[in-house]
Structures are given as C-alpha cells and as structure tokens.
Amino acid sequence: MPTETSGLMALLAFLPILVAGILLIGLRWPAARAMPIVYLLTVAIALGVWGMSGNRVLASTLQGLIQTAGLLWIIFGAILLLNTLKHSGGIAAIRSGFTAISPDRRVQVILIAWLFGSFIEGASGFGTPAAVAAPLMVAVGFPAAAAVVFGMMIQSTPVSFGAVGTPLIVGVQTGLDRAALSATLTAQGSSWDAFFGLITSEVAIIHAICGTLMPLFLIMVMTRFFGRNRSWTEGLSILPFAIFAAFAFTLPYVAAGMFLGAEFPSLMGGLIGLAIVTAAARAGFLVPRDRWDFAPPSEWPAGWMGRVEIRLDQLTARRIPVALAWAPYVLLAVILVVSRTVPAVGDALRSVTFRATNILGETGIGGDFALLYLPGGILVIVCLVTLLLHRMKPAAFGRAVGESAGTLVGAGFVLIFTVPMVRVMINSGVNAEGLASMPVMMARAVADGVGHVYPLFAPTVGALGAFLAGSNTVSNLMLSQFQFSVAELLGLSGALMVAGQSVGAAAGNMIAIHNVVAASATVGLLGREGSTLRITILPTIYYVLLAGTLLLIGFHVLGLGDPLTPA
C-alpha cells in the first residue's frame, strides 16, 4: 500500500478516537450524548472504507453487548456492596476506622486508592478497583468527582499484573506467535518460559520506576483540583510519606515479578504495602503535623456531587465493630484470590457461564458471561454473606438492591454504544479491502513515521489500544505481535518492546472511556466523564513518556537484549 494511502487509512482509523476526544474533552459533552455518535461514525468507516460486511459489524456489536453485560454486572455488585454496608451500619464503622488511622485525606487516599485499590486490581482486574475504591472513598467523605479521578489513576501501576496476571498470561502469551517463537528460542538454547519471565521482570521494573511517583501525583491532583486553594504544591509536606508508601508497594512488587511470576506482583505489593503503611500511619511515621482536608461539603461545587451520596445523617443508627465492618472487603479479597489461584474453585464458578461462539457465523467473534466467576458475581455473594454477617433485616437489604439497580440505567445506555464500537474496530481486520484492523493500521503509521525513535512511542501505542478497549489484556492481544515485529525490524529486544507495550496499555486504562463511565456509575456521577478525562490525561502522559524514555535508554544506552535480539 502506498505511503500516502497508508497514512490516510491510519487517519481515518483514528477519526473516531479524535471525535470522541473533541466531544468529551473539548466540548465537554456527556458520554451518553457523545458515544452513540462515535459508534455510528465507527460503523460508517468500517462499512464504507474498510469494507467490513454488515454481518461482521452486527456480530461485533452483539459481542460488545455481551461484554457490556459483564461490565454492568461488576458495577451492580460494587454498588450493592456499598449500599449493603450503608444500611448495615458498616459504612459508619469504616469511616470512623479510617479517621482513627489518620484524619488526613492525603493519608486516606494513599491507603484506599493506591494500596487497597492495587490489591483489588491484583486479585480481580477489569476495572474492579475503581468500582470498589471509588464508592469507598465517597463513603469516607471524598467528593464523588475526586473519588472517580483517584479510582482511575490507580488503574496504572498494578494493572499489568491485574486479575492474577491476566494481561501478561493471556494478553501477551496469546497475542504473540508463541509456537514460532518457541521454536526459535529452543534452537538458540533458550526457552519460552525464560523469554516470558524476562518480559514479566521488565514490565515490573518499568512500572516500579514510573509508579514510584503515583502516590505523590494522587495527592497533588487532590490539592490542585479538589482543595480549597487549588494548589499543586500544597500536598508536598507529605512527600516523604508518599515516597515511603510508594516503595512499600513497588519493592515487593518488583521482587514478586522477578522471582514468583506474573500472578503475584500487584497482589503481594498491595497486601504487604497496606500492612506496612497502615502501621506507619497509626504510629505517625513520616506523617506531617499539618492535617489536610476538603472544604465542608456545603462549599463543594455541584459538579463534585454524585447521586450516590452518603452523609453521616443518612447512615443507619446501628453500630458494629470496625473489624466486622471490614469483613466483607476481606472476604471479597479472599474469594477473588482463591477463585483465581485454586483451579477447582475457579472451574466451579465458571460452570455457570453463558457462552456464544462464532456469532452470526463470524469465525472468532464470540463472548461469554460468567455469572459467578466475574467480580460482579463474587461481589453479590459477599453481599449475601454480609446480610447474615451483619444481621441485616431483609427490608434493609431490599432497599440496597433497589438503590443499586437504579444507578445502572445511565451507565448501561453509554456502554451499549462504547463497547460495541471497540469491538467493531478490533474485528475490522477481516474485510473486503485486505486491510489490517483499525488499531494495527494506526500503530503501523506511528512506527513507519518515527523509525529508531519508535521505542519512545511504543507505550503510547499500547495506551491507545487500552483507551479503545478499556483493557490492558485486549491491548496486549491486539498489539503484542505488532510491537515485537517492529523490534525485529529495528534490530532491538522484542522482550523489552513487548514490556513497553504492556506498561503503556496499563497507563491507557486511566483514560479508557468506558472505564470512566463504569467508575462514575458506582458513585452516581454520570455525565461528567469529560471532566474526569481532562484530569486523568495528565498522569497518563507522564506515564507513557517516562516509560518510553526508559525504553530508549534500555535499547540505545544500556543495549539491553534477549535471546532473539539480532547479533
């Protein structure tokens, strides 16, 4: 294909993303208004330019709707747990518990978002941290808008090892041509396991370097966009504690990635870090004497408030012990870990799965809805246990169910356009024109345009894939082989390039549209997705630029290679 034609096709492939950015961020349209337009534009390009069949577009749309059902199930479960704890008295106890650790909101955002959220990401992935941590932050007194932003920002460092390593174990291993690579590695005296272990270690190291500043960024974003004085530097007095909290997570995280495997970095980092930092905060270690808090809720702008608003005067008069209040979250973490690490338990939960393969006869287009295995199913199970554990009255639990169901309508409308749009783009590689899929076409244009400087942009390409799909795993599936092929053409380490892809794809989750919608739905803040994206784009840019710079240093300064790097 001529260069001019290739560039034009890449631009057309990028057009839906550009339009989404203009509508959501530039014009500040709500996603419910913008995404139907973007979906229709994507379909028009798929049919009119790529030459996709109408049958394949429809099959891709149905595939997206199946995935939407799974996302809504997770959202419902997360909201139901919050509302169950609200009516059981658990939220009041959790609020007092965090205040007992530290009344400083800077400490609380590190504990809830950075550490607890990272642990939940390691256990379940797929947007669950925002769905769990954002409502919890609202429950302890954060503005809903701030809770969504922080819930999105933590979907970065732990994400490559989320869901017990799924983005690497499934995304990278399936996304690469494993059979061909294994044969080549064996001929060179190496093995696939060693090669994959190298990718895992490099992902952990790059993330740890980039992630070390994320707790500080959480605080600076909080003081700048949600503080009384709108100051970037107001939170710097807690810098030593923020760096300490970062290392409490990243050091065990790197160790797990290098010595245990892809399943454990985020789980181990979150669990160990939460224990260490909680103890340090209780003891006042590195915590500054000045206490930072939001302005009183009466002074908050209307745009900060969500429909899921929990005030002290709304909470039940029942009082339960703090440990009992936290028990559902502990149970949630335990069930998630066991279901992902014990095959017999995971298989039992997967036995209740609704599955569609080769939808409308289109090969490779399918989907499934695992009612119990998805985090939504586990969240509902935990809610039912909480009903008994907290000795709730059935009427109170019924109110929790009703309130939770009512929040899904807005999110469902947005997601039924957003996810199918993504599936149409991803599945566009089968077409009458013989073109690569839209995401791959965009990535090729970037690589062709920048040559040996491409490693700087490799994480951005990964982030683009995650922005489209809202998933590190899907981005890796789409783009790992492309990234590896570019490395081969440039004579660079394929392992390191694929590692950069995975790191960038993790960062892209911070701006994935339907992730923002899902997180917003859990706190009743639909319609302000553009405002969230205007903030989360900042740490995303930091993350992909630093990761890209680290790749350039690794390739062209340190000369890092692997068994497949040309001599």
C-alpha positions in Angstrom: 0.0 0.0 0.0 1.5 3.4 -0.9 2.7 5.5 2.0 0.1 8.3 1.3 -2.7 5.8 1.2 -1.5 4.1 4.4 -1.3 7.4 6.1 -4.8 8.3 5.0 -6.2 5.0 6.3 -4.5 5.4 9.6 -6.0 8.9 9.9 -9.5 7.5 9.1 -8.9 4.8 11.7 -8.0 7.4 14.2 -11.0 9.6 13.4 -13.5 8.0 15.9 -10.9 8.5 18.7 -10.3 12.1 17.7 -14.0 12.8 17.6 -14.5 11.2 21.0 -11.8 13.4 22.4 -13.2 16.5 20.9 -16.7 15.8 22.1 -15.8 14.5 25.6 -12.8 16.7 26.5 -13.1 19.7 24.2 -16.8 20.3 24.2 -17.4 18.5 27.5 -20.3 16.5 26.2 -21.6 13.8 28.4 -20.6 10.3 27.2 -24.3 9.4 26.9 -24.5 12.0 24.1 -21.1 11.6 22.5 -20.7 7.8 22.3 -23.7 7.0 20.1 -22.3 9.4 17.6 -18.8 7.9 17.8 -20.3 4.4 17.4 -22.2 5.3 14.3 -19.1 7.0 12.8 -17.0 3.9 13.5 -19.6 1.7 11.8 -19.7 4.0 8.8 -15.9 3.8 8.4 -15.9 0.1 8.9 -18.5 -0.4 6.2 -17.6 2.3 3.7 -13.8 2.4 3.9 -12.6 -0.9 5.4 -15.2 -3.0 3.6 -16.4 -4.9 6.6 -19.5 -6.9 5.9 -22.7 -5.8 7.6 -22.9 -9.2 9.2 -19.5 -8.9 10.8 -20.3 -5.4 12.1 -23.5 -6.7 13.6 -21.7 -9.7 15.1 -19.1 -7.4 16.6 -21.9 -5.2 18.1 -23.5 -8.2 19.7 -20.1 -9.3 21.0 -19.8 -5.9 22.6 -23.2 -6.1 24.2 -22.3 -9.4 25.8 -19.2 -7.7 27.3 -21.3 -4.8 28.3 -23.5 -7.2 30.4 -20.4 -8.3 32.2 -19.3 -4.8 33.0 -22.7 -3.8 34.2 -22.8 -6.9 36.5 -19.5 -5.8 38.1 -20.9 -2.2 38.5 -24.0 -3.6 40.1 -22.1 -5.8 42.5 -19.8 -3.0 43.6 -22.7 -0.6 44.2 -24.7 -3.2 46.0 -21.8 -3.9 48.4 -21.6 -0.2 49.2 -25.3 0.1 49.7 -25.5 -3.0 51.8 -22.8 -1.7 54.1 -24.6 1.7 54.2 -27.8 0.1 55.5 -26.0 -2.4 57.8 -24.0 0.2 59.7 -20.7 -0.9 58.2 -20.0 2.3 56.4 -20.2 4.3 59.6 -17.7 2.0 61.2 -15.4 2.1 58.2 -15.5 5.9 58.2 -14.5 6.0 61.8 -11.8 3.4 61.2 -10.0 5.4 58.6 -10.3 8.5 60.7 -8.7 6.5 63.5 -5.8 5.6 61.3 -5.4 9.2 60.2 -7.9 12.0 59.6 -5.6 13.4 56.9 -7.2 12.9 53.5 -3.7 12.6 51.9 -3.0 9.5 54.0 -6.5 8.2 53.3 -6.2 8.4 49.5 -2.9 6.5 49.7 -4.4 3.8 51.8 -7.7 3.4 49.9 -6.7 4.2 46.4 -3.0 3.3 46.0 -2.7 0.3 48.3 -6.2 -1.2 48.8 -7.0 -0.5 45.1 -3.8 -2.1 43.9 -4.6 -5.2 45.9 -8.1 -5.5 44.4 -6.6 -4.9 41.0 -4.1 -7.8 41.5 -7.0 -10.0 42.6 -9.6 -9.2 40.0 -8.7 -6.6 37.5 -11.1 -5.5 34.7 -11.9 -2.1 36.3 -12.8 -3.6 39.7 -10.5 -1.3 41.8 -12.3 1.9 40.6 -15.7 0.1 41.1 -14.7 -0.8 44.7 -12.4 2.0 45.8 -14.4 5.0 44.4 -17.6 4.2 46.4 -15.5 3.5 49.5 -13.8 6.9 49.2 -17.2 8.6 48.8 -18.3 6.7 51.9 -15.4 8.1 54.0 -16.1 11.7 52.9 -14.4 12.3 49.5 -16.3 14.2 46.8 -17.7 11.8 44.2 -15.7 13.6 41.4 -12.5 13.2 43.3 -13.2 9.5 44.0 -13.7 8.8 40.3 -10.4 10.5 39.4 -8.4 8.7 42.0 -10.1 5.4 41.1 -9.0 5.9 37.5 -5.4 7.0 38.4 -4.7 3.8 40.3 -5.5 1.8 37.2 -1.9 2.2 36.1 1.0 0.6 38.0 -0.9 -2.6 39.2 -2.8 -3.2 36.0 -0.3 -5.2 34.0 -0.4 -7.8 36.8 -4.2 -7.4 37.4 -6.6 -10.3 37.7 -3.7 -12.6 38.8 -1.5 -11.7 35.8 -4.2 -12.0 33.1 -2.8 -9.1 30.9 0.5 -10.9 30.6 -0.5 -14.6 30.9 -3.4 -14.3 28.5 -2.8 -11.0 26.6 0.9 -11.3 25.8 1.2 -15.1 25.6 -1.8 -15.3 23.3 -1.0 -12.1 21.4 2.4 -13.3 20.4 3.1 -16.1 17.9 4.2 -18.4 20.7 4.7 -21.5 18.5 7.1 -19.8 16.1 8.9 -18.0 18.9 9.3 -21.2 21.0 10.9 -23.0 18.1 13.4 -20.1 17.5 14.2 -19.9 21.2 14.8 -23.6 21.5 17.1 -23.5 18.5 19.1 -20.8 20.3 19.4 -22.7 23.6 16.7 -20.8 25.4 13.0 -21.4 26.1 9.6 -19.7 26.0 9.4 -19.7 29.8 12.7 -17.9 30.1 11.6 -15.4 27.5 8.3 -14.8 29.1 10.0 -14.4 32.5 12.2 -11.7 31.0 9.1 -9.8 29.8 7.5 -10.1 33.2 10.6 -8.9 35.0 11.0 -5.9 32.7 7.3 -5.0 33.0 7.7 -5.0 36.8 10.8 -2.9 36.8 9.5 -0.2 34.4 6.2 0.0 36.3 8.0 0.3 39.6 10.1 3.2 38.4 7.1 5.0 36.8 4.8 4.1 39.8 7.0 5.5 42.5 5.7 9.0 41.9 2.0 7.9 41.6 1.1 8.4 45.3 2.5 11.9 45.2 0.6 12.6 42.0 -2.6 11.4 43.7 -2.1 13.9 46.4 -1.0 16.8 44.1 -4.1 16.2 41.9 -6.2 16.2 45.0 -4.9 19.5 46.3 -4.9 21.1 42.9 -8.4 20.2 41.6 -10.3 19.5 44.9 -8.5 21.6 47.5 -9.6 25.0 48.9 -6.5 26.7 47.5 -6.3 24.8 44.2 -2.5 24.4 44.7 -0.2 21.8 43.0 2.3 22.1 45.8 0.1 22.2 48.9 0.5 18.5 49.5 4.3 18.4 49.2 4.7 18.5 53.0 3.7 14.8 52.9 6.3 13.9 50.2 8.4 11.6 52.5 5.3 9.6 53.5 4.1 9.4 49.8 7.5 8.1 48.7 7.6 5.6 51.6 4.1 4.4 50.6 5.3 4.0 47.0 8.3 1.9 48.0 6.2 -0.2 50.4 4.3 -1.3 47.3 6.9 -1.3 44.5 9.7 -3.2 46.2 7.7 -6.3 47.0 6.0 -5.8 43.6 9.3 -6.0 41.7 10.5 -8.9 43.8 7.4 -10.9 43.1 7.6 -10.1 39.3 11.3 -11.2 39.1 11.1 -14.3 41.3 7.5 -15.5 41.6 5.8 -14.8 38.2 3.1 -12.7 36.6 0.3 -13.7 39.0 1.7 -12.1 42.1 3.2 -8.6 41.9 0.1 -6.5 42.4 -1.3 -8.9 45.0 1.9 -9.0 47.0 2.7 -5.3 46.6 -0.8 -4.2 47.6 -1.1 -6.6 50.6 2.3 -6.0 52.0 2.2 -2.3 51.3 -1.2 -1.9 53.0 0.0 -3.7 56.2 3.2 -1.6 56.3 1.7 1.8 55.5 -1.3 1.3 57.9 1.1 0.5 60.7 3.3 3.5 59.9 0.3 5.9 59.6 -1.0 4.7 63.0 2.4 5.4 64.5 2.7 8.8 62.8 5.8 7.7 60.9 6.7 10.4 58.3 3.1 11.8 58.6 3.3 15.7 58.8 1.7 17.6 61.6 -0.4 19.7 59.4 -3.7 18.0 58.6 -5.2 18.4 55.1 -9.0 18.1 54.4 -11.5 19.1 51.8 -13.7 22.2 52.3 -17.0 21.4 54.0 -19.5 19.6 51.6 -21.7 22.7 51.7 -19.0 24.6 49.8 -18.4 21.9 47.1 -19.4 22.7 43.5 -22.5 20.9 42.3 -20.3 19.0 39.8 -18.4 17.3 42.6 -21.6 15.6 44.0 -22.9 12.2 42.8 -26.3 10.6 43.2 -24.7 8.0 45.4 -24.1 10.4 48.3 -23.5 9.1 51.8 -23.7 11.5 54.7 -23.5 10.8 58.3 -27.1 11.7 58.8 -28.1 9.1 56.1 -26.4 6.2 57.8 -28.2 3.7 59.9 -28.1 4.2 63.6 -26.7 0.7 64.1 -23.1 0.5 65.3 -20.9 -2.5 64.5 -17.2 -3.1 65.3 -14.7 -1.9 62.7 -13.3 -5.3 62.1 -16.8 -6.7 61.4 -17.4 -3.8 59.0 -14.2 -4.6 57.1 -15.0 -8.3 57.0 -16.9 -8.1 53.7 -13.9 -6.5 51.9 -11.6 -9.0 53.4 -13.9 -11.8 52.3 -14.1 -10.2 48.9 -10.3 -10.2 48.6 -10.0 -13.8 49.8 -12.7 -15.2 47.4 -11.1 -13.3 44.5 -7.7 -14.7 45.2 -8.9 -18.2 45.8 -11.1 -18.2 42.7 -8.1 -17.1 40.6 -5.5 -19.3 42.1 -7.3 -22.6 43.0 -8.4 -24.3 39.8 -11.1 -26.3 41.3 -12.8 -23.2 42.8 -12.4 -21.2 39.6 -13.8 -24.1 37.5 -16.8 -24.4 39.8 -17.6 -20.7 39.5 -17.1 -20.9 35.7 -19.6 -23.7 35.4 -22.4 -21.1 35.4 -21.4 -19.4 32.2 -23.5 -18.2 29.2 -21.4 -18.5 26.1 -21.8 -17.5 22.4 -19.3 -18.6 19.8 -18.9 -17.6 16.1 -21.8 -15.1 16.5 -23.9 -14.9 13.3 -21.4 -17.4 11.7 -18.4 -15.0 12.0 -15.3 -17.0 12.9 -13.5 -15.8 16.1 -16.2 -13.5 17.2 -17.8 -14.7 20.5 -18.3 -13.8 24.1 -19.3 -15.2 27.4 -20.9 -14.1 30.6 -19.6 -15.9 33.7 -22.3 -15.1 36.2 -20.4 -16.3 39.3 -16.8 -16.0 38.2 -16.9 -12.4 37.2 -16.2 -10.0 40.1 -19.8 -8.9 39.9 -20.9 -12.4 40.9 -18.4 -12.6 43.7 -19.5 -9.2 45.0 -23.1 -10.3 45.1 -22.1 -13.4 47.0 -20.2 -11.3 49.5 -23.3 -9.1 49.9 -25.5 -12.1 50.7 -22.9 -13.2 53.3 -22.9 -9.6 54.7 -26.7 -9.8 55.0 -26.2 -12.6 57.5 -22.9 -11.5 59.0 -24.2 -8.0 59.9 -27.7 -9.4 60.9 -29.5 -7.1 58.5 -33.2 -7.1 58.1 -34.5 -8.3 54.7 -36.2 -4.9 54.1 -32.9 -3.0 54.5 -31.2 -5.3 52.0 -34.1 -4.9 49.7 -33.6 -1.1 49.8 -29.9 -1.6 49.0 -30.8 -3.8 45.9 -33.3 -1.2 44.7 -30.9 1.7 45.1 -28.2 -0.2 43.3 -30.3 -1.2 40.3 -31.4 2.4 39.8 -27.9 3.5 39.1 -27.4 1.2 36.2 -29.7 2.8 33.7 -27.4 5.7 32.7 -24.2 3.5 32.6 -26.0 0.9 30.5 -27.0 3.4 27.9 -23.4 4.6 27.4 -21.8 1.2 27.5 -24.1 -0.3 24.9 -22.5 2.1 22.4 -19.0 2.3 23.7 -18.0 -1.4 24.0 -19.6 -2.4 20.6 -17.6 0.5 19.0 -14.4 -1.0 20.3 -15.3 -4.5 19.1 -16.0 -3.2 15.6 -12.6 -1.5 15.5 -10.8 -4.6 16.8 -12.6 -7.0 14.5 -12.1 -4.8 11.4 -9.1 -6.9 10.3 -11.4 -9.2 8.3 -12.6 -7.1 5.4 -13.0 -6.9 1.6 -10.1 -4.4 1.2 -7.4 -6.7 2.7 -6.6 -4.0 5.3 -5.2 -4.6 8.8 -7.5 -3.8 11.6 -8.0 -0.1 12.5 -5.8 -0.3 15.7 -3.0 -2.0 13.9 -3.2 0.4 11.0 -2.8 3.3 13.4 0.2 1.6 15.1 1.9 0.9 11.8 1.7 4.6 10.8 3.4 5.6 14.1 6.2 3.1 13.6 6.8 4.0 10.0 6.9 7.6 10.8 9.5 7.6 13.6 11.9 4.7 12.9 14.5 4.1 15.6 12.9 6.6 17.9 9.9 4.4 17.9 10.6 2.9 21.4 9.7 6.3 22.8 6.2 5.9 21.4 5.7 2.2 22.0 4.0 2.7 25.4 1.7 5.3 23.8 0.6 2.7 21.2 -0.2 0.3 24.0 -2.1 3.1 25.8 -4.1 3.7 22.6 -5.1 0.1 22.5 -6.3 0.2 26.1 -8.1 3.5 25.5 -10.1 1.8 22.8 -10.8 -1.5 24.6 -10.6 -0.3 28.3 -8.4 -3.4 28.9 -4.7 -4.0 29.2 -5.3 -7.6 28.2 -7.1 -6.7 25.0 -4.5 -4.1 24.0 -1.8 -6.8 24.5 -3.8 -9.2 22.4 -4.1 -6.7 19.6 -0.7 -5.2 19.6 2.0 -7.5 21.2 2.9 -9.2 17.9 3.0 -5.9 16.1 5.3 -4.4 18.8 7.5 -7.5 18.6 7.7 -7.3 14.8 8.7 -3.6 15.0 11.5 -4.5 17.4 12.7 -7.2 14.9 12.7 -4.8 12.0 14.7 -2.3 14.1 17.1 -5.0 15.5 16.0 -4.4 19.1 14.9 -6.5 22.0 11.5 -8.0 21.4 11.0 -8.7 25.1 11.6 -5.1 26.1 9.4 -3.7 23.4 6.6 -6.0 24.4 7.2 -5.0 28.0 6.8 -1.3 27.0 3.5 -2.3 25.2 2.1 -3.8 28.4 3.2 -0.8 30.6 1.7 1.6 28.2 -1.5 -0.4 28.0 -1.8 -0.3 31.7 -1.4 3.5 31.7 -4.1 3.7 29.0 -6.7 2.4 31.4 -6.6 5.8 33.2 -8.3 7.3 30.1 -10.4 4.4 28.9 -13.8 5.9 28.3 -16.0 3.0 29.4 -13.8 2.6 32.5 -14.5 6.2 33.4 -18.2 5.6 32.8 -18.2 2.4 34.9 -16.3 4.2 37.8 -18.7 7.2 37.5 -21.7 5.0 37.7 -20.6 3.5 41.0 -20.9 6.9 42.7 -23.8 8.3 40.6 -21.7 10.8 38.7 -22.7 10.1 35.1 -22.5 12.9 32.6 -19.1 14.4 33.7 -16.8 11.9 32.0 -15.1 14.7 30.1 -14.1 16.5 33.2 -12.6 13.3 34.6 -10.6 12.7 31.4 -9.2 16.2 31.4 -7.5 15.4 34.7 -6.5 11.7 34.2 -4.9 12.5 30.9 -2.1 14.3 32.8 -0.8 11.2 34.7 -1.3 9.2 31.6 1.0 11.5 29.6 3.6 11.3 32.4 3.4 7.6 32.5 3.8 6.9 28.8 6.5 9.5 28.3 8.6 8.2 31.2 8.1 4.6 30.1 9.1 5.4 26.6 12.2 7.3 27.8 13.1 4.2 29.8 12.8 2.0 26.7 15.0 4.4 24.7 17.6 4.2 27.5 17.3 0.4 27.7 17.7 0.0 23.9 20.2 2.7 22.9 22.2 3.4 26.1 22.2 0.1 28.1 22.0 -2.1 24.9 19.6 -4.5 26.6 18.8 -7.6 24.5 17.3 -11.0 24.7 17.8 -14.4 23.0 16.0 -13.2 19.9 17.9 -9.9 19.5 20.0 -10.0 16.3 23.7 -10.0 17.0 
